[in-house]
Amino acid sequence: MKLLVFAGSTREKSFNRRLAKATSAMAAAGGAEVTHIELGDLDIPMYNADLEARGTPPDVIRLKHIAYEHPAWIICTPEYNASYPALLKNTLDWISSPVKADPAWTDGFKSTRGKVVGVLSASPGALGGLRSQSHLAPLLLNLQCWLAPVNFALGHAGDAFDEQGALVSEPARRHVQAVIDQVLWAAARLQP
Ligand SMILES: Cc1cc2nc3c(=O)[nH]c(=O)nc-3n(C[C@H](O)[C@H](O)[C@H](O)COP(=O)(O)O)c2cc1C
């Protein structure tokens, strides 16, 4: 199963980037074909329809292809003001915007429809960014994704990783593994 993993942060020492890396490593160790991407490696501007009318940015097209090719995704979201960050909204807005000049991408939902998505979050706070997930969920449903009902919010994220970036706590690893397992299980059954 092809699993796409990314975090909604570009911060160098981001907890969500660390969580995404730990998740990718765990999923790969379990046999999944994991693609781990860093949103910071993509040149994606703030969405603007005038800019789009001059041509969808090449990295948006690249991301649409990557998203389309992966039936299973796991997103690690930070929490900003009890919601998910603008980076994630902007990225998902671009992914879902039709490319009018390209017949292969006039269907805006092509790269999101039917994807099985697991959501994780990490925060230095006690709730682990859980509230961001409740805002991200309707966006993913609007993109016609299947949302995995098992989720996990990693609280006190400053103490959660060892020097190698692995999750220190066994319960945290079990929770992340449960999300990985459910996403892969459901994607195997729901892909067309
Ligand atoms: C504008 C802003 C709002 C924030 N709001 C919240 C919040 O509502 N809940 C929370 O747990 N943390 C909040 N934080 C702290 C983030 O969880 C923290 O900066 C975290 O490290 C960001 O994720 P990252 O480490 O993956 O970059 C906020 C941070 C910023 C910059």
The ligand as an SDF file (V2000), in Angstrom:
LIG
                    3D

 31 33  0  0  0  0  0  0  0  0999 V2000
   -0.3110   31.6840   15.9600 C   0  0  0  0  0  0  0  0  0  0  0  0
   -0.1320   30.4940   16.8590 C   0  0  0  0  0  0  0  0  0  0  0  0
   -1.2160   29.9780   17.5210 C   0  0  0  0  0  0  0  0  0  0  0  0
   -1.0740   28.8470   18.3310 C   0  0  0  0  0  0  0  0  0  0  0  0
   -2.1780   28.3090   18.9060 N   0  0  0  0  0  0  0  0  0  0  0  0
   -2.0730   27.1420   19.5780 C   0  0  0  0  0  0  0  0  0  0  0  0
   -3.2360   26.4750   20.0590 C   0  0  0  0  0  0  0  0  0  0  0  0
   -4.3500   26.9130   19.8890 O   0  0  0  0  0  0  0  0  0  0  0  0
   -3.0650   25.2940   20.7090 N   0  0  0  0  0  0  0  0  0  0  0  0
   -1.8210   24.7380   20.8990 C   0  0  0  0  0  0  0  0  0  0  0  0
   -1.7260   23.6480   21.4830 O   0  0  0  0  0  0  0  0  0  0  0  0
   -0.7020   25.3540   20.4530 N   0  0  0  0  0  0  0  0  0  0  0  0
   -0.7970   26.5210   19.7870 C   0  0  0  0  0  0  0  0  0  0  0  0
    0.3120   27.1470   19.3060 N   0  0  0  0  0  0  0  0  0  0  0  0
    1.6370   26.5650   19.5970 C   0  0  0  0  0  0  0  0  0  0  0  0
    1.9860   25.4810   18.5880 C   0  0  0  0  0  0  0  0  0  0  0  0
    1.3700   24.2810   18.9600 O   0  0  0  0  0  0  0  0  0  0  0  0
    3.4980   25.3140   18.5650 C   0  0  0  0  0  0  0  0  0  0  0  0
    4.1000   26.5010   18.0550 O   0  0  0  0  0  0  0  0  0  0  0  0
    3.9280   24.1140   17.7690 C   0  0  0  0  0  0  0  0  0  0  0  0
    5.2870   23.8970   18.0190 O   0  0  0  0  0  0  0  0  0  0  0  0
    3.6670   24.3020   16.2790 C   0  0  0  0  0  0  0  0  0  0  0  0
    3.8400   23.0780   15.5870 O   0  0  0  0  0  0  0  0  0  0  0  0
    5.2480   22.6430   14.9790 P   0  0  0  0  0  0  0  0  0  0  0  0
    6.1710   22.3830   16.1210 O   0  0  0  0  0  0  0  0  0  0  0  0
    4.9480   21.3940   14.2060 O   0  0  0  0  0  0  0  0  0  0  0  0
    5.7600   23.7320   14.0780 O   0  0  0  0  0  0  0  0  0  0  0  0
    0.2050   28.2640   18.4950 C   0  0  0  0  0  0  0  0  0  0  0  0
    1.3020   28.8080   17.8220 C   0  0  0  0  0  0  0  0  0  0  0  0
    1.1450   29.8910   17.0200 C   0  0  0  0  0  0  0  0  0  0  0  0
    2.3270   30.4530   16.2540 C   0  0  0  0  0  0  0  0  0  0  0  0
  1  2  1  0
  2  3  1  0
  2 30  2  0
  3  4  2  0
  4  5  1  0
  4 28  1  0
  5  6  2  0
  6  7  1  0
  6 13  1  0
  7  8  2  0
  7  9  1  0
  9 10  1  0
 10 11  2  0
 10 12  1  0
 12 13  2  0
 13 14  1  0
 14 15  1  0
 14 28  1  0
 15 16  1  0
 16 17  1  0
 16 18  1  0
 18 19  1  0
 18 20  1  0
 20 21  1  0
 20 22  1  0
 22 23  1  0
 23 24  1  0
 24 25  2  0
 24 26  1  0
 24 27  1  0
 28 29  2  0
 29 30  1  0
 30 31  1  0
M  END
$$$$
